[in-house]
């Protein structure tokens, strides 16, 4: 079996109207189109299923695509994000470092940074942003992946607070043992 593309052309043959059909085998082209469509569907499924916010930029730093996690993080529809040069929720204090990270990735160097930003509801978020170079539709692109690490940061701060309290308690215990030993020695001297 093969795919055939047919074209009908009206002609005159021996004074009578006829239709000349021209057929071309397009099986390979159809298979390539199907493979490309399947690859695009797979990319789209993985891209949109990610729990991390993803943003794809082209070599002019224009946003080409954004996944659902990114759109829900910034609280904007796709139309207000795609085609823009500036990511909507990036805080100004991290803008220069973020641009450098993206340009380095466009040059082929992977990188990461931690930043603080605001979600669409106004809450402060700590995010880890990773930028990876990639080739998309024959042109260099940058895939930026932002992971919300706010809970991890809070847990780390809580752990450090508990460690400080534990160290303080250990110091107090050591001082108590020292004063107990001094009192015992003093009692022996008096006795």
C-alpha positions in Angstrom: 0.0 0.0 0.0 1.1 3.5 -0.7 -0.2 7.0 -0.5 -1.0 8.7 -3.8 -1.6 12.3 -4.6 -3.8 12.7 -7.6 -4.4 15.8 -9.7 -6.9 16.1 -12.4 -6.3 18.5 -15.3 -8.9 19.2 -17.9 -7.6 18.6 -21.5 -8.9 18.3 -25.0 -8.2 15.0 -26.7 -9.3 14.4 -30.3 -11.7 17.3 -29.9 -13.3 15.8 -26.8 -13.0 17.1 -23.2 -11.1 14.7 -21.0 -9.5 14.7 -17.6 -5.8 13.8 -17.3 -5.0 12.4 -13.9 -1.4 12.7 -12.7 -0.4 10.6 -9.7 2.6 11.0 -7.4 3.7 8.6 -4.7 3.7 10.6 -1.4 4.1 7.7 1.0 7.4 8.8 2.4 6.3 12.4 2.8 3.1 11.2 4.6 5.2 9.0 6.9 7.5 11.8 7.7 4.6 14.2 8.4 3.0 11.6 10.7 6.3 11.0 12.6 6.7 14.8 13.0 3.2 15.2 14.2 3.7 12.3 16.7 6.9 13.9 17.9 5.3 17.2 18.3 2.4 15.7 20.3 4.9 13.9 22.5 6.8 17.1 23.1 3.6 19.0 23.9 2.4 16.3 26.3 5.6 16.2 28.2 6.0 20.0 28.2 2.5 20.6 29.5 2.5 17.7 32.0 5.6 19.0 33.9 5.0 20.3 37.4 7.9 22.8 36.9 7.2 26.0 35.1 8.8 25.9 31.6 9.5 28.7 29.2 10.9 28.3 25.7 12.7 31.3 24.2 14.2 31.6 20.7 17.5 33.2 19.7 16.0 36.7 19.9 14.9 36.0 23.5 11.3 36.1 22.4 9.1 33.7 24.4 8.0 31.0 22.0 6.0 28.7 24.4 5.0 28.4 28.0 3.6 25.4 29.8 0.5 25.2 32.0 2.6 25.3 35.2 4.2 28.6 34.1 0.9 30.2 33.1 -0.7 29.2 36.4 2.3 30.6 38.3 2.1 34.0 36.7 -1.7 33.9 36.4 -1.8 35.0 32.8 -3.2 33.5 29.6 -0.9 32.1 27.0 -1.6 35.1 24.6 -0.2 37.6 27.1 3.0 35.6 27.5 4.0 34.1 24.1 5.6 36.5 21.8 6.9 38.8 24.6 10.5 39.4 25.4 10.1 39.8 29.2 8.8 37.0 31.5 5.9 38.5 33.4 6.8 37.5 36.9 10.6 38.0 37.1 11.5 40.4 39.8 13.6 43.4 38.7 16.4 42.5 41.2 17.1 39.2 39.3 16.5 40.5 35.8 20.2 41.1 34.9 21.3 37.8 36.3 18.4 36.1 34.5 19.3 37.6 31.2 22.9 36.6 31.6 21.8 33.1 32.4 19.6 32.9 29.3 22.3 34.4 27.0 24.9 32.0 28.3 22.5 29.1 27.6 21.9 30.4 24.1 25.6 30.2 23.7 25.6 26.6 24.7 26.3 26.8 28.5 23.8 25.3 30.9 23.3 27.3 34.1 21.2 27.8 37.2 20.3 30.5 39.7 18.1 31.0 42.6 15.7 34.0 42.6 12.8 35.4 44.6 9.6 36.5 42.8 5.9 37.0 43.3 3.2 34.7 42.1 0.0 36.0 40.6 -1.6 36.0 44.0 1.1 38.2 45.5 2.8 35.6 47.6 6.6 35.5 47.6 8.2 32.5 46.0 11.8 31.2 46.0 12.5 29.6 42.7 15.4 27.7 41.2 15.8 28.6 37.5 17.7 26.3 35.2 18.5 27.3 31.6 19.4 24.7 28.9 20.4 25.2 25.3 18.4 23.3 22.8 17.8 23.1 19.0 14.1 23.6 18.2 12.8 23.7 14.6 16.4 24.1 13.3 17.2 27.2 15.4 18.9 27.6 18.8 16.5 28.1 21.7 16.7 28.2 25.5 14.5 26.1 27.7 14.2 27.8 31.1 12.7 25.6 33.9 11.7 27.2 37.2 11.1 25.1 40.2 9.3 26.4 43.3 11.7 25.8 46.2 9.8 27.9 48.8 8.9 24.9 50.9 12.4 23.6 50.8 13.8 26.9 51.9 11.4 27.1 54.7 12.2 23.6 55.8 15.9 24.4 55.7 15.4 27.5 57.8 13.3 25.5 60.3 16.1 22.8 60.4 18.7 25.5 61.1 16.6 27.1 63.8 16.2 23.7 65.5 19.9 23.0 65.2 20.7 26.4 66.8 18.3 25.6 69.7 19.9 22.1 70.1 23.4 23.7 70.2 22.1 26.2 72.8 20.7 23.4 74.9 24.0 21.4 74.6 25.9 24.6 75.8 23.5 25.0 78.7 23.9 21.3 79.6 27.8 21.6 79.5 27.6 24.7 81.7 25.4 22.9 84.1 27.8 20.0 84.3 30.8 22.3 84.7 29.1 24.3 87.5 28.0 21.0 89.1 31.6 19.8 89.1 32.9 23.1 90.5 30.2 23.0 93.3 31.2 19.4 94.1 34.9 20.3 94.2 34.1 23.3 96.4 32.0 21.1 98.7 35.0 18.7 99.0 37.3 21.5 99.9 34.9 22.8 102.6 34.5 19.3 103.9 
